[in-house]
Amino acid sequence: MEAPKIQKVTIYYRRLPNNVAQIPTILLYDSEEVIISLNLLSPSKPLIINDVALLDKDYIGVWFVSTQEWHDLGAIYDLEKNFKGYYCDICTPMKRVSDGFECTDFFLDLWIYPNGQYLILDQEEYHQAVKKKWITVNQQEKVEAELQCLIDMVKSKRFPSSKIKNQLELPQNINEIVHALKQFKNKA
């Protein structure tokens, strides 16, 4: 990916019932239907499967987010900038706000390994949210259909597409972007 200009925005990431994380982000591409952004991850705890860290603090996420789709797609890179896999949040389509974007997360996530195998994540949290009625019946139907659609596309090797994979590669000026993000986070 060519070196983009560094444009800082904030992602307002809502977790039900009423938590909002403000995520400092660098916008790499913006159109009416899609944004591509980059951020440093700050998971509440590392995601470790079979003694391998898939997500951890300051790993890099390059995100393809649609204003139409009920999921996002992040290519995850470790501290040495090695590609670890893809992470999909099942969430509302991204909406624009004055200083960035917002969405609401519905707990269910999909991890896709580079070899195409996948894991469904956070099912227990999702079921608890449904039980507590934080998620409506209509939302539940939409969320579960979206997850199944993604799984079907992964199984048939149609997701993510080659075009999207190329857009989620680290940009040439990644070190400059990471430096800018760290400064942005320190000011937040």
C-alpha positions in Angstrom: 0.0 0.0 0.0 1.4 3.4 -0.9 2.2 5.9 1.9 -1.0 7.7 2.9 -1.2 11.2 4.4 -1.7 10.9 8.2 -5.2 11.9 9.1 -6.3 11.3 12.7 -9.8 10.4 13.6 -11.6 8.8 16.6 -13.6 5.6 16.4 -16.4 5.6 19.0 -16.8 1.9 19.6 -20.0 1.1 21.6 -20.2 -2.1 23.7 -23.6 -2.9 25.1 -25.2 -1.9 27.4 -23.5 1.5 27.6 -19.7 1.4 27.3 -18.0 3.6 24.7 -14.3 3.2 23.9 -12.7 6.1 22.1 -10.1 4.6 19.8 -7.4 6.9 18.3 -7.1 5.9 14.6 -5.4 6.9 11.5 -7.6 7.1 8.4 -5.9 5.6 5.4 -8.8 5.8 2.9 -12.3 7.3 3.0 -15.2 7.0 0.6 -19.0 7.2 1.0 -19.2 3.4 1.4 -15.8 2.3 2.9 -13.1 3.5 5.3 -9.8 1.9 5.8 -8.1 2.8 9.1 -5.2 1.8 11.2 -4.9 1.6 15.0 -2.8 0.1 17.8 -4.8 -2.5 19.6 -5.5 -2.3 23.3 -7.4 -5.5 24.1 -8.7 -6.0 27.7 -6.6 -9.2 27.7 -4.4 -10.9 25.1 -6.0 -13.4 22.8 -3.8 -16.5 23.1 -4.7 -19.7 21.3 -2.5 -22.8 21.6 0.2 -20.6 23.3 0.3 -18.2 20.3 -0.7 -14.5 20.9 -3.1 -13.6 18.1 -4.0 -10.2 19.6 -2.0 -8.2 22.2 -1.3 -4.6 23.3 0.1 -2.4 20.5 -0.4 -5.0 17.8 -1.4 -3.2 14.6 -4.9 -3.5 13.1 -5.6 -2.3 9.6 -9.4 -2.2 9.3 -11.8 -2.3 6.3 -15.1 -1.0 7.5 -18.3 -0.5 5.4 -21.1 1.9 6.0 -23.4 -0.9 4.7 -22.2 -4.2 6.2 -22.8 -5.5 9.7 -19.2 -6.4 10.3 -15.7 -5.0 10.1 -12.5 -6.7 9.0 -9.1 -6.2 10.5 -5.8 -7.5 9.4 -3.7 -8.0 12.5 0.0 -7.6 12.7 2.2 -8.3 15.7 4.9 -6.0 17.2 7.4 -7.2 14.5 4.8 -6.4 11.8 4.2 -10.1 11.1 0.7 -10.8 9.8 -1.3 -12.9 12.4 -4.7 -13.2 10.8 -8.0 -11.5 10.3 -10.4 -10.3 13.0 -14.1 -9.6 12.3 -16.3 -7.8 14.8 -20.0 -8.3 14.2 -21.2 -4.7 14.6 -23.5 -2.1 13.2 -22.5 -0.4 9.9 -20.1 2.5 10.6 -21.7 5.9 10.9 -19.9 9.2 10.5 -19.7 11.7 13.4 -18.0 15.1 13.4 -14.5 13.9 14.5 -14.6 10.3 13.2 -16.9 7.3 13.1 -19.0 5.2 15.5 -20.5 1.7 15.6 -22.0 -0.7 18.1 -20.4 -4.1 18.8 -22.6 -7.2 19.3 -19.9 -9.3 21.0 -19.6 -12.1 18.5 -16.3 -12.1 16.7 -14.6 -14.3 14.0 -10.9 -14.9 13.9 -9.6 -16.1 10.5 -6.1 -17.7 10.4 -3.9 -17.1 7.3 -4.6 -20.7 6.3 -8.4 -20.1 6.2 -9.3 -21.9 9.4 -11.5 -19.9 11.8 -12.7 -19.5 15.4 -15.9 -18.0 16.7 -15.0 -15.8 19.7 -17.0 -14.3 22.6 -20.0 -16.5 22.3 -20.6 -16.6 26.0 -20.6 -12.8 26.2 -23.1 -12.7 23.3 -25.4 -15.2 24.9 -25.3 -13.2 28.2 -26.1 -10.0 26.3 -29.1 -11.7 24.7 -30.2 -13.1 28.0 -30.0 -9.6 29.6 -32.0 -8.3 26.6 -29.3 -5.8 25.6 -29.8 -7.2 22.1 -33.2 -7.1 20.5 -34.7 -10.1 18.7 -34.3 -8.3 15.4 -30.7 -7.5 16.1 -30.1 -11.1 17.3 -31.4 -12.4 13.9 -29.2 -10.0 12.0 -26.1 -10.7 14.0 -26.4 -14.5 13.8 -27.2 -14.3 10.0 -24.1 -12.1 9.5 -21.8 -14.4 11.4 -23.1 -17.4 9.4 -22.7 -15.6 6.1 -19.1 -14.8 7.0 -18.4 -18.4 8.0 -19.9 -19.6 4.7 -17.7 -17.2 2.7 -14.6 -18.2 4.7 -15.3 -21.9 4.1 -15.7 -21.3 0.3 -12.5 -19.2 0.3 -14.4 -16.0 -0.8 -13.7 -14.0 2.3 -11.7 -11.9 2.6 -11.4 -11.2 -1.2 -8.0 -10.7 -2.8 -8.9 -7.0 -3.4 -9.6 -6.4 0.3 -6.6 -8.4 1.4 -4.4 -6.1 -0.7 -6.0 -3.0 0.9 -5.2 -4.4 4.4 -1.5 -4.6 3.9 0.7 -2.3 6.0 1.4 1.0 4.3 4.9 2.0 3.3 5.1 4.7 6.0 4.0 2.3 8.8 6.7 3.5 11.3 5.7 7.1 10.8 2.0 6.2 11.3 2.7 4.2 14.5 4.7 7.1 15.9 1.8 9.5 15.1 -0.7 7.1 16.7 1.4 6.8 19.9 1.4 10.6 20.2 -2.3 10.8 19.4 -3.0 8.2 22.2 -0.9 10.1 24.7 -2.9 13.3 24.1 -6.3 11.5 24.4 
